[in-house]
Amino acid sequence: MNEARWKVADEVARARAAHRPRVALETTVVTHGLPAPEGVNVARAMEAAVAGAGAVPATIGVLDGLVRVGMSAEELDRLAATPDVPKLNLSNFAGALVARGTGSTTVAATMLCAHHAGIPVFATGGIGGVHRGAQETDDVSADLTALARFPVAVVCSGAKAILDLPRTMERLETLGVPVYGWRCDDFPAFWRRSSGIRLDQRFDDMAQLAAAIREHHALGTGTGVVVANPVPESDELDEESYERGLGGALEIVASQGIRGREVTPYMLDFIRMVTGGEVVKSNVALLKDNARVAGELSVALSALV
């Protein structure tokens, strides 16, 4: 990569040089995932959760055509205050850099940056996947492409609930991406703790989970690993609210022909409106918990070196 396009924070660079644990964090949560100013507040809380677990947080975004790995508080505030910030994925990333633009990193873009910066673990809310109706639209998230290309462990509460979860799991298996359950037997459904889809392997010991991830990378597959961590039980969205919000959002998206990058933010906004503050509360809780688990995982991985 063109190193002139990168600005790595000193603390992150020192942690890599010393083989200390470090965790990547995305910035779409700041610009698109949560209503302002909740996004910035949660981003900082996630950094604190990573640090509290003993790892160095590295929040990633793009400002003035530079990839910032380990954004400062001022840089994060500036990104949040920038209007109409584009979501950067694998297809539009280079264009934003050349145009000296600003952008927030999706799961796919954050995985790319984490791999380049030598950060082994990434914490997010939920990964993208196969959209409902993809057999007609071929709408599949670039997050799956990134998981097939970059050997980074992604701690998440499963895939976003608006997706076709069975097809997403099938695609992950096809791509050779293992999905490990952290203290769970089923694939989480983002705001719900279980989708009913059984996982191949559950881990209750962090050292064993880290060893499995290290062994997977040692096989030379080149793929990432999904670590499924369910939303905390006390913050799970109740089933009635979940079904009502999700069903209404799917109907509107289908009737209005919304596709591509606009689907996820539109549906999330609709579900927030229908469920009130409950879905935001659940979203914030799972993001913080995933950051904590990612920090603990990075510490366990560092102990294996």
C-alpha positions in Angstrom: 0.0 0.0 0.0 0.9 3.6 -0.5 2.3 4.5 3.0 1.9 8.2 2.3 -1.8 7.7 2.6 -1.6 6.4 6.2 -1.3 8.1 9.6 -0.9 5.6 12.5 -1.2 7.0 16.0 2.0 6.8 18.0 0.3 4.6 20.7 -0.9 2.1 18.1 2.5 2.0 16.4 4.3 1.4 19.7 1.8 -1.3 20.6 2.5 -3.1 17.3 6.3 -2.8 17.7 6.0 -4.3 21.3 3.6 -7.0 20.3 1.0 -5.6 22.7 -2.7 -6.3 22.2 -4.6 -3.9 20.0 -8.2 -3.7 18.6 -9.5 -2.0 15.5 -12.8 0.0 15.7 -14.9 1.3 12.8 -16.4 4.7 12.3 -19.7 4.1 10.6 -21.1 3.8 14.1 -20.2 7.5 14.5 -21.6 8.8 11.2 -24.4 6.4 10.3 -25.1 3.7 13.0 -26.5 5.9 15.8 -28.2 9.3 16.1 -25.9 12.2 17.0 -24.3 12.7 19.4 -24.7 9.1 20.5 -22.3 7.8 17.8 -19.3 9.8 19.1 -20.2 8.9 22.7 -20.4 5.2 21.9 -17.2 5.3 19.9 -15.4 6.7 23.0 -17.1 4.1 25.2 -15.9 1.3 23.0 -12.4 2.7 23.1 -12.6 2.7 26.9 -14.0 -0.9 26.9 -11.0 -2.0 24.8 -8.5 -0.2 27.0 -10.2 -1.6 30.2 -9.6 -5.1 28.9 -5.9 -4.4 28.5 -5.6 -3.6 24.8 -4.9 -0.5 22.7 -7.9 0.8 20.8 -7.4 2.0 17.2 -10.5 3.7 15.8 -10.1 4.0 12.0 -11.5 6.7 9.6 -10.4 8.8 6.7 -9.8 12.6 6.9 -8.3 14.7 4.1 -7.4 11.6 2.1 -5.4 10.1 5.0 -6.3 6.8 6.7 -6.2 7.6 10.4 -5.5 4.4 12.4 -6.1 5.4 16.0 -8.1 8.6 15.7 -7.7 11.4 18.3 -10.7 12.8 20.1 -10.4 15.9 17.9 -10.3 13.9 14.7 -13.3 11.9 15.8 -15.3 15.0 16.5 -14.3 16.4 13.2 -15.5 13.3 11.4 -18.8 13.3 13.2 -19.3 17.0 12.4 -18.7 16.6 8.7 -22.0 16.5 6.7 -22.9 13.7 4.3 -19.9 11.6 5.2 -19.7 8.6 2.8 -19.4 5.1 4.0 -16.2 3.6 2.7 -16.0 0.0 1.6 -13.6 -1.9 -0.7 -15.0 -0.4 -3.9 -15.0 3.3 -3.1 -12.0 3.5 -0.7 -9.3 4.4 -3.2 -11.4 7.1 -4.8 -11.9 8.9 -1.5 -8.1 8.8 -0.8 -7.2 10.2 -4.2 -9.9 12.9 -3.9 -8.4 13.8 -0.4 -11.9 13.1 0.9 -13.4 12.2 4.3 -15.1 9.0 5.1 -16.2 6.5 7.7 -15.0 2.9 7.5 -17.5 0.0 7.2 -16.7 -3.5 8.4 -15.0 -4.3 5.1 -12.9 -1.2 5.0 -11.9 -1.5 8.7 -10.8 -5.1 8.1 -8.6 -3.9 5.2 -7.1 -1.2 7.3 -6.7 -3.4 10.4 -4.9 -6.1 8.4 -2.5 -3.5 6.8 -1.8 -2.0 10.2 -1.1 -5.4 11.9 -4.2 -5.3 14.2 -5.5 -8.8 14.7 -8.9 -8.1 16.2 -11.8 -5.9 15.3 -14.9 -5.1 17.2 -18.2 -4.1 15.5 -21.9 -4.4 16.0 -23.0 -6.8 13.3 -21.5 -7.8 10.0 -23.1 -7.4 6.7 -24.1 -10.4 4.7 -26.6 -11.7 2.1 -29.6 -9.5 1.8 -33.1 -10.8 1.7 -34.1 -11.3 -1.9 -30.5 -11.6 -3.0 -31.4 -14.4 -5.4 -33.1 -11.7 -7.5 -31.0 -8.7 -6.7 -27.6 -10.3 -6.0 -27.2 -7.8 -3.1 -24.4 -9.2 -0.9 -22.4 -7.1 1.5 -18.7 -6.5 0.8 -18.1 -7.5 4.4 -18.2 -11.1 3.3 -15.6 -10.4 0.6 -13.4 -8.8 3.3 -13.8 -11.8 5.6 -12.7 -14.0 2.7 -9.6 -11.9 2.1 -8.2 -10.5 5.4 -7.2 -12.7 8.4 -8.7 -10.6 11.1 -10.9 -11.8 14.0 -14.2 -9.9 14.0 -16.1 -9.8 17.3 -19.8 -9.1 16.5 -23.3 -9.8 17.6 -23.8 -11.9 14.5 -25.0 -10.3 11.3 -27.5 -7.4 11.0 -31.0 -8.7 11.7 -32.3 -7.2 8.4 -30.3 -9.8 6.4 -31.1 -13.3 5.3 -29.2 -15.0 8.1 -29.4 -18.6 6.9 -27.9 -17.6 3.5 -25.3 -15.4 5.2 -24.2 -18.4 7.3 -24.1 -20.6 4.2 -22.0 -18.0 2.4 -19.5 -17.8 5.2 -19.1 -21.5 5.2 -18.5 -21.5 1.4 -15.9 -18.8 1.8 -14.1 -20.8 4.5 -14.8 -18.3 7.3 -15.3 -20.1 10.6 -18.0 -18.7 13.0 -17.1 -19.3 16.6 -19.7 -18.8 19.3 -18.4 -17.0 22.4 -20.5 -18.6 25.2 -23.3 -19.3 22.8 -24.5 -22.2 20.7 -26.6 -20.3 18.1 -25.7 -17.5 15.7 -26.9 -14.3 17.3 -29.5 -12.1 15.4 -28.0 -8.7 16.4 -30.6 -7.3 18.8 -31.8 -10.9 19.6 -29.5 -13.4 21.3 -30.4 -16.3 19.0 -31.4 -16.7 15.3 -32.0 -20.4 15.9 -29.1 -21.3 13.5 -26.6 -23.6 15.3 -22.9 -22.9 15.3 -20.2 -25.5 14.6 -18.3 -24.6 17.7 -18.8 -22.9 21.0 -16.0 -21.5 23.3 -16.3 -20.7 26.9 -12.6 -20.1 27.6 -10.8 -17.1 26.0 -7.4 -18.8 25.8 -9.0 -21.7 23.8 -10.8 -19.3 21.5 -7.5 -17.5 20.9 -5.7 -20.8 20.2 -8.4 -21.8 17.7 -8.1 -18.5 15.8 -4.3 -18.8 15.8 -4.6 -22.3 14.5 -7.0 -21.2 11.7 -4.6 -18.5 10.6 -1.7 -21.0 10.7 -3.5 -23.2 8.1 -2.9 -20.5 5.6 -6.5 -20.0 4.4 -6.1 -16.3 4.4 -9.6 -15.8 5.7 -10.9 -14.0 8.7 -12.8 -15.4 11.7 -16.2 -14.4 13.0 -16.5 -14.4 16.8 -20.3 -14.3 17.6 -21.0 -12.6 20.9 -24.7 -12.2 21.7 -26.2 -9.0 23.0 -26.2 -9.0 26.8 -29.3 -10.7 28.0 -30.6 -7.7 30.0 -30.4 -5.6 26.8 -32.0 -8.0 24.3 -34.8 -6.4 22.3 -38.1 -8.2 23.1 -39.4 -10.5 20.4 -42.6 -8.5 19.7 -40.8 -5.2 19.1 -38.1 -7.0 17.0 -40.6 -8.6 14.7 -42.8 -5.5 14.4 -39.9 -3.2 13.5 -38.2 -5.7 11.2 -41.4 -6.6 9.3 -42.3 -3.0 8.7 -38.9 -2.0 7.5 -38.7 -4.9 5.1 -42.1 -4.0 3.6 -41.1 -0.4 3.0 -37.7 -1.2 1.5 -39.4 -3.6 -0.9 -42.2 -1.2 -1.9 -39.8 1.7 -2.5 -37.2 -0.3 -4.3 -34.4 0.8 -1.9 -31.1 -1.1 -2.7 -27.4 -1.2 -2.1 -25.7 0.9 0.5 -28.9 2.7 1.4 -30.8 -0.4 2.6 -29.1 -0.8 6.0 -29.2 2.9 7.2 -32.8 3.2 6.0 -34.0 0.1 7.7 -32.2 0.9 11.0 -33.8 4.4 11.0 -37.2 2.9 10.5 -36.7 0.3 13.3 -35.5 3.0 15.6 -38.7 5.0 14.9 -41.0 2.0 15.5 -39.3 0.7 18.7 -38.4 4.0 20.3 -35.3 4.1 22.4 -35.2 0.3 23.0 -33.4 -0.6 19.9 -30.8 2.2 20.5 -30.3 0.9 24.0 -29.7 -2.6 22.7 -27.4 -1.4 20.0 -25.3 0.6 22.4 -25.0 -2.3 24.8 -23.9 -4.9 22.2 -21.3 -2.5 20.8 -19.7 -1.9 24.2 -19.8 -5.6 25.1 -18.2 -6.6 21.7 -15.4 -4.0 22.3 -14.8 -5.5 25.8 -14.7 -9.1 24.4 -12.4 -8.0 21.5 -10.0 -6.5 24.0 -9.9 -9.7 26.0 -9.4 -11.7 22.9 -6.5 -9.6 21.7 -4.9 -9.9 25.1 -5.3 -13.7 24.9 -3.8 -13.8 21.3 -0.8 -11.7 22.4 -0.2 -14.2 25.2 0.3 -16.9 22.5 3.2 -15.1 20.8 
